[in-house]
């Protein structure tokens, strides 16, 4: 099943001449570090894509310059497929599902067709790697050595995961939170040591240039800002977005804290992931790879219909079916707004579900997965129930999505 799925994906990529544009940007960032050129002064590909990550990420990209371009694209495609399998495995542990090899293989075969995962693979993105780092770290016990370190590294590569550090601190896991802060600080210092001028440039100027990442109003952007821009027919929703984002951030972190206090840690983590994707100025559709652990948790809790509905949302690609050539994203009628913004609407629904008062709430402690129970195929007590814009035409194949 996996072989057939991957063969179909490879055939599609070859026939469509997929450029893997984001991989080209990573390679250019690595080359800028290796050659000592301006990290934030170049653009590559026909879409004129710039570097948008912190200097630390560019240092990690140096090895991408060691391979011929064709071999690099193959390495990214194979690597992302392997990372999807790892994410499925981690999601099973996260949801307390038995991670049997047959289940992981089958889920990986189907998972490559989830739109965020598919886009990550064909654009040569790194979303799966970051999700694996964060999920691996968060699923370790609180007394695990160095818990928080991998989370800090992920935030050093791409700032969005830093919201999970806030979640750790709000839920009383101070040691892990401070470890993550130290790890993140270390990535910043390493970037400053190796690339002092680029670091000053990024942390004093580039980090505030959200327009550099891409147009917020295009359907590719599945954040709150993108939803509001299209809904209000305004390229920049401005103060409206800031107010709504602040409210959602507070509500999302509160929902995550409450879920954790009730012993529903998986839902707490998923609430933080949803909040991060909602309040980020730009959340390209391929950033939503957190749909994989969400599906795992729904399946683990026996919510088959909900899992099928969520899978349908991420398989449907409805955002690409509405008119989105040129400025058409800003001219969508009301009835095309939901299919143009399926992911933020789903995330808002998730937060609403977690915030909705329910009788019988009780405080519990989430125990780590029991290997013996997993080996028997059992589960824990169910009562304790987790870049950029582009000019010209766009579609879900072959054009860059941004980061």
C-alpha positions as CSV (number, residue, x, y, z in Angstrom):
1,X,0.0,0.0,0.0
2,X,2.8,2.4,0.9
3,X,4.7,1.5,-2.2
4,X,1.7,2.2,-4.4
5,X,1.0,5.5,-2.7
6,X,4.6,6.7,-3.0
7,X,4.8,5.6,-6.6
8,X,1.7,7.6,-7.4
9,X,3.1,10.6,-5.6
10,X,6.4,10.3,-7.5
11,X,4.7,10.0,-10.8
12,X,2.6,13.0,-10.1
13,X,5.6,15.1,-9.2
14,X,7.5,14.1,-12.3
15,X,4.5,14.7,-14.6
16,X,3.9,18.1,-13.0
17,X,7.6,19.1,-13.0
18,X,7.4,20.0,-9.3
19,X,10.1,22.6,-8.6
20,X,10.3,22.1,-4.8
21,X,10.9,25.8,-4.6
22,X,11.3,26.0,-0.8
23,X,14.2,23.5,-1.0
24,X,15.9,25.9,-3.4
25,X,15.5,28.7,-0.9
26,X,17.1,26.6,1.8
27,X,19.9,25.7,-0.5
28,X,20.5,29.4,-1.3
29,X,20.5,30.2,2.4
30,X,23.1,27.6,3.0
31,X,25.2,28.9,0.1
32,X,25.0,32.5,1.5
33,X,26.4,31.2,4.8
34,X,29.1,29.1,3.2
35,X,30.1,31.9,0.8
36,X,29.8,34.8,3.2
37,X,27.2,36.7,1.1
38,X,24.2,38.7,2.3
39,X,21.7,36.2,3.8
40,X,18.7,38.5,3.5
41,X,19.6,40.2,0.3
42,X,18.9,37.5,-2.3
43,X,15.8,36.1,-4.0
44,X,15.6,32.8,-5.9
45,X,13.3,31.0,-8.3
46,X,10.9,32.7,-10.8
47,X,8.8,33.8,-7.8
48,X,11.6,35.8,-6.3
49,X,11.6,34.1,-2.9
50,X,13.8,35.5,-0.1
51,X,15.2,34.0,3.1
52,X,12.8,34.4,6.0
53,X,14.1,32.2,8.8
54,X,16.5,33.2,11.6
55,X,20.3,32.9,11.0
56,X,20.5,29.7,13.0
57,X,18.3,28.0,10.4
58,X,20.6,29.1,7.6
59,X,23.6,27.6,9.3
60,X,21.7,24.2,9.4
61,X,21.1,24.5,5.7
62,X,24.8,24.6,4.7
63,X,24.8,20.8,4.1
64,X,22.2,21.3,1.4
65,X,24.9,22.8,-0.8
66,X,26.9,19.6,-0.7
67,X,24.6,17.7,-3.0
68,X,23.7,18.2,-6.6
69,X,20.2,19.8,-7.0
70,X,18.6,16.6,-8.3
71,X,19.9,14.5,-5.4
72,X,18.9,17.2,-2.9
73,X,15.3,17.1,-4.1
74,X,15.2,13.3,-3.8
75,X,16.7,13.5,-0.4
76,X,14.1,16.0,0.8
77,X,11.3,13.9,-0.7
78,X,12.5,10.7,0.9
79,X,13.3,12.5,4.1
80,X,9.9,14.0,4.4
81,X,8.2,10.7,3.8
82,X,10.3,9.1,6.6
83,X,9.5,12.1,8.8
84,X,5.8,11.5,8.1
85,X,6.2,7.9,9.3
86,X,8.0,9.2,12.4
87,X,5.2,11.7,13.0
88,X,2.6,9.0,12.7
89,X,4.5,6.9,15.2
90,X,4.9,9.8,17.6
91,X,1.2,10.6,17.2
92,X,0.2,7.1,18.2
93,X,2.3,7.4,21.3
94,X,0.8,10.9,21.9
95,X,-2.7,9.5,21.6
96,X,-2.0,6.2,23.4
97,X,-2.6,4.1,20.3
98,X,-0.5,1.0,19.8
99,X,2.1,2.0,17.1
100,X,2.1,-1.3,15.3
101,X,4.2,-1.4,12.1
102,X,1.2,-2.2,9.9
103,X,-0.7,0.7,11.3
104,X,2.2,3.2,10.9
105,X,2.7,2.0,7.3
106,X,-0.9,2.3,6.4
107,X,-1.3,5.7,8.0
108,X,1.8,6.9,6.2
109,X,0.5,5.7,2.9
110,X,-2.7,7.6,3.4
111,X,-1.1,10.6,5.1
112,X,0.9,11.7,2.1
113,X,-2.4,12.8,0.5
114,X,-3.4,15.0,3.4
115,X,-3.1,18.5,1.8
116,X,-0.6,20.0,4.4
117,X,1.6,16.9,4.2
118,X,1.4,16.7,0.4
119,X,2.3,20.3,0.1
120,X,5.2,19.9,2.5
121,X,6.6,17.1,0.4
122,X,6.2,18.7,-3.0
123,X,7.5,22.1,-1.9
124,X,10.4,20.5,0.0
125,X,9.4,22.1,3.2
126,X,10.5,21.3,6.8
127,X,7.2,21.4,8.7
128,X,7.3,17.7,9.4
129,X,10.7,17.9,10.9
130,X,9.7,20.7,13.3
131,X,6.4,18.9,14.3
132,X,8.4,15.7,15.1
133,X,10.9,17.7,17.2
134,X,8.1,19.4,19.2
135,X,5.9,16.3,19.6
136,X,8.8,14.1,20.6
137,X,9.8,16.5,23.3
138,X,6.3,17.1,24.6
139,X,5.5,13.4,24.8
140,X,8.4,12.7,27.1
141,X,7.8,12.5,30.9
142,X,8.2,15.8,32.8
143,X,11.3,14.4,34.6
144,X,13.0,13.3,31.4
145,X,16.6,14.6,31.0
146,X,16.7,17.7,28.9
147,X,13.0,18.0,28.3
148,X,12.4,21.3,26.4
149,X,15.7,21.3,24.6
150,X,14.4,20.0,21.3
151,X,11.4,22.4,21.6
152,X,13.9,25.3,21.9
153,X,15.8,24.2,18.9
154,X,12.6,24.0,16.8
155,X,11.7,27.5,17.9
156,X,15.2,28.6,17.0
157,X,14.7,27.3,13.4
158,X,11.2,28.8,13.1
159,X,9.8,31.1,15.8
160,X,6.2,29.8,15.8
161,X,6.9,26.7,18.1
162,X,7.9,29.2,20.9
163,X,4.3,29.3,21.9
164,X,4.7,25.8,23.3
165,X,7.3,27.2,25.7
166,X,4.6,29.5,27.1
167,X,2.3,26.5,27.5
168,X,4.9,24.7,29.5
169,X,5.4,27.6,31.8
170,X,1.6,28.2,32.2
171,X,1.1,24.6,33.1
172,X,3.7,24.6,35.9
173,X,6.4,22.7,34.0
174,X,9.0,25.4,34.8
175,X,12.1,23.3,34.4
176,X,11.2,22.1,30.9
177,X,10.1,25.6,29.9
178,X,13.3,27.2,31.1
179,X,15.3,24.5,29.4
180,X,13.5,25.4,26.1
181,X,14.2,29.1,26.7
182,X,17.9,28.3,27.2
183,X,18.0,26.2,24.1
184,X,16.3,28.9,22.0
185,X,18.7,31.5,23.4
186,X,21.6,29.2,22.5
187,X,20.4,29.1,18.8
188,X,20.2,32.9,18.8
189,X,23.7,33.2,20.2
190,X,25.1,30.7,17.8
191,X,23.6,32.6,14.9
192,X,25.0,35.8,16.2
193,X,28.5,34.2,16.6
194,X,28.6,32.8,13.1
195,X,26.5,35.4,11.3
196,X,26.7,38.7,13.4
197,X,25.6,41.0,10.6
198,X,22.8,38.8,9.5
199,X,21.7,38.4,13.1
200,X,21.5,42.1,13.7
201,X,19.6,42.5,10.4
202,X,17.1,39.7,11.2
203,X,16.4,40.5,14.9
204,X,16.1,44.3,14.4
205,X,14.4,44.6,11.0
206,X,13.5,41.4,9.1
207,X,11.6,39.8,11.8
208,X,9.0,42.6,11.7
209,X,8.7,42.5,7.9
210,X,5.7,40.1,7.7
211,X,5.0,41.3,4.2
212,X,8.4,39.8,3.2
213,X,7.0,36.4,4.0
214,X,4.1,36.8,1.6
215,X,0.7,38.3,0.9
216,X,-1.6,37.7,3.9
217,X,-4.8,37.7,1.9
218,X,-4.2,34.9,-0.5
219,X,-6.0,31.5,0.1
220,X,-2.6,29.9,0.8
221,X,-2.6,31.8,4.1
222,X,-4.8,29.8,6.5
223,X,-4.3,32.0,9.5
224,X,-6.8,34.3,11.2
225,X,-5.2,37.2,9.3
226,X,-5.8,35.5,6.0
227,X,-9.4,34.5,6.9
228,X,-10.2,38.1,8.1
229,X,-8.5,39.7,5.0
230,X,-10.6,37.6,2.6
231,X,-13.8,38.1,4.7
232,X,-13.4,41.8,4.9
233,X,-12.1,42.1,1.4
234,X,-9.1,44.1,2.7
235,X,-5.4,43.2,2.0
236,X,-4.5,44.3,5.5
237,X,-7.1,43.6,8.2
238,X,-5.0,45.7,10.6
239,X,-6.4,46.4,14.0
240,X,-9.3,44.0,13.6
241,X,-6.9,41.1,13.2
242,X,-4.7,42.3,16.1
243,X,-7.7,42.4,18.4
244,X,-9.1,39.0,17.3
245,X,-5.7,37.4,17.4
246,X,-5.0,38.6,20.9
247,X,-8.4,37.3,22.1
248,X,-7.8,33.9,20.4
249,X,-4.3,33.6,21.8
250,X,-5.6,34.2,25.3
251,X,-8.5,31.8,24.8
252,X,-6.4,29.1,23.2
253,X,-3.7,29.1,25.9
254,X,-6.5,29.1,28.6
255,X,-8.1,26.1,26.9
256,X,-4.8,24.3,26.7
257,X,-4.1,24.9,30.3
258,X,-7.5,23.7,31.4
259,X,-7.3,20.6,29.3
260,X,-3.9,19.8,30.8
261,X,-5.2,20.3,34.3
262,X,-8.0,17.9,33.6
263,X,-5.6,15.2,32.5
264,X,-6.3,15.6,28.8
265,X,-2.8,16.6,27.9
266,X,-3.1,15.6,24.2
267,X,-5.9,18.1,23.8
268,X,-3.9,20.7,25.5
269,X,-1.0,20.3,23.1
270,X,-3.4,20.4,20.1
271,X,-5.0,23.5,21.5
272,X,-1.6,25.2,21.6
273,X,-0.8,24.0,18.0
274,X,-4.2,25.4,16.8
275,X,-3.6,28.7,18.6
276,X,-0.1,29.1,17.1
277,X,-1.4,28.5,13.6
278,X,-4.3,30.8,14.0
279,X,-2.5,33.8,15.5
280,X,0.6,33.6,13.3
281,X,0.4,36.4,10.7
282,X,1.1,33.8,8.0
283,X,0.2,30.1,8.3
284,X,0.5,28.6,4.8
285,X,-1.6,25.5,4.3
286,X,1.4,23.2,4.6
287,X,2.0,24.4,8.1
288,X,-1.0,22.5,9.2
289,X,0.7,19.1,9.5
290,X,-0.6,19.0,13.1
291,X,-3.7,17.4,11.5
292,X,-1.8,14.1,11.8
293,X,-1.7,14.0,15.7
294,X,-5.3,15.5,15.7
295,X,-6.5,12.5,13.7
296,X,-4.6,10.1,16.0
297,X,-6.3,11.5,19.1
298,X,-9.8,11.3,17.6
299,X,-9.2,7.7,16.5
300,X,-7.9,6.8,19.9
301,X,-11.0,8.2,21.6
302,X,-13.3,6.3,19.3
303,X,-14.6,9.4,17.6
304,X,-14.7,7.8,14.2
305,X,-17.1,10.2,12.6
306,X,-15.2,13.2,13.8
307,X,-11.9,11.7,12.5
308,X,-13.5,11.1,9.1
309,X,-14.8,14.7,9.0
310,X,-11.4,16.1,9.9
311,X,-9.7,13.9,7.4
312,X,-12.2,15.0,4.7
313,X,-11.3,18.7,5.5
314,X,-7.6,18.1,5.0
315,X,-8.1,15.9,1.9
316,X,-10.6,18.1,0.1
317,X,-8.3,20.9,-0.9
318,X,-11.3,23.2,-1.0
319,X,-9.1,26.3,-0.7
320,X,-7.7,25.6,-4.1
321,X,-11.2,25.2,-5.6
322,X,-12.3,28.8,-5.1
323,X,-11.2,31.5,-7.5
324,X,-7.7,32.5,-6.4
325,X,-5.9,33.9,-9.5
326,X,-4.4,37.4,-9.0
327,X,-6.6,39.5,-6.6
328,X,-9.6,37.2,-6.8
329,X,-8.9,36.0,-3.2
330,X,-10.2,39.4,-2.0
331,X,-13.4,39.2,-4.1
332,X,-14.9,36.0,-2.8
333,X,-18.6,36.1,-2.0
334,X,-19.8,35.0,1.4
335,X,-20.6,31.5,0.3
336,X,-17.1,30.9,-0.9
337,X,-15.5,32.1,2.4
338,X,-15.8,28.7,4.3
339,X,-14.1,26.6,1.6
340,X,-11.4,29.3,1.2
341,X,-10.6,29.1,5.0
342,X,-11.2,25.5,6.1
343,X,-8.3,25.1,8.4
344,X,-8.8,28.2,10.6
345,X,-12.5,27.5,10.9
346,X,-11.7,24.0,12.0
347,X,-9.2,25.3,14.5
348,X,-11.7,27.8,15.9
349,X,-14.2,25.0,16.2
350,X,-11.6,22.9,18.1
351,X,-10.9,25.7,20.6
352,X,-14.6,26.3,21.0
353,X,-15.1,22.6,21.8
354,X,-12.4,22.7,24.4
355,X,-13.8,25.9,26.0
356,X,-17.4,24.8,26.0
357,X,-18.6,24.1,29.6
358,X,-19.2,20.4,30.2
359,X,-20.5,18.7,33.3
360,X,-18.4,16.4,35.3
361,X,-15.1,18.1,34.6
362,X,-12.5,16.7,37.0
363,X,-8.8,17.2,37.6
364,X,-6.6,14.2,36.7
365,X,-3.0,13.4,36.1
366,X,-2.0,12.1,32.6
367,X,0.2,9.0,33.0
368,X,2.9,8.2,30.5
369,X,2.2,5.5,27.9
370,X,2.4,2.0,29.3
371,X,4.6,-0.1,27.0
372,X,3.1,-3.3,28.4
373,X,-0.4,-2.1,27.6
374,X,0.6,-1.0,24.1
375,X,2.1,-4.4,23.5
376,X,-1.2,-5.9,24.4
377,X,-3.0,-3.5,22.1
378,X,-4.8,-1.9,25.1
379,X,-5.3,1.7,25.9
380,X,-5.4,3.7,29.1
381,X,-8.7,4.5,30.8
382,X,-10.9,6.3,28.3
383,X,-12.4,8.4,31.0
384,X,-9.2,10.4,31.1
385,X,-9.7,11.4,27.5
386,X,-5.1,16.2,22.8
387,X,5.8,31.2,2.6
388,X,5.0,33.3,1.5
389,X,2.9,35.1,-1.2
390,X,3.6,34.7,-4.8
391,X,3.0,36.8,-7.8
392,X,1.0,35.5,-10.6
393,X,-1.1,32.4,-10.7
394,X,-1.2,29.8,-7.9
395,X,-2.4,26.3,-7.4
396,X,-1.7,23.4,-5.0
397,X,1.0,22.0,-7.3
398,X,4.3,23.3,-8.5
399,X,4.3,26.8,-7.1
400,X,5.9,27.9,-3.9
401,X,3.7,28.2,-0.8
402,X,6.1,30.2,1.3
403,X,7.3,29.3,4.8
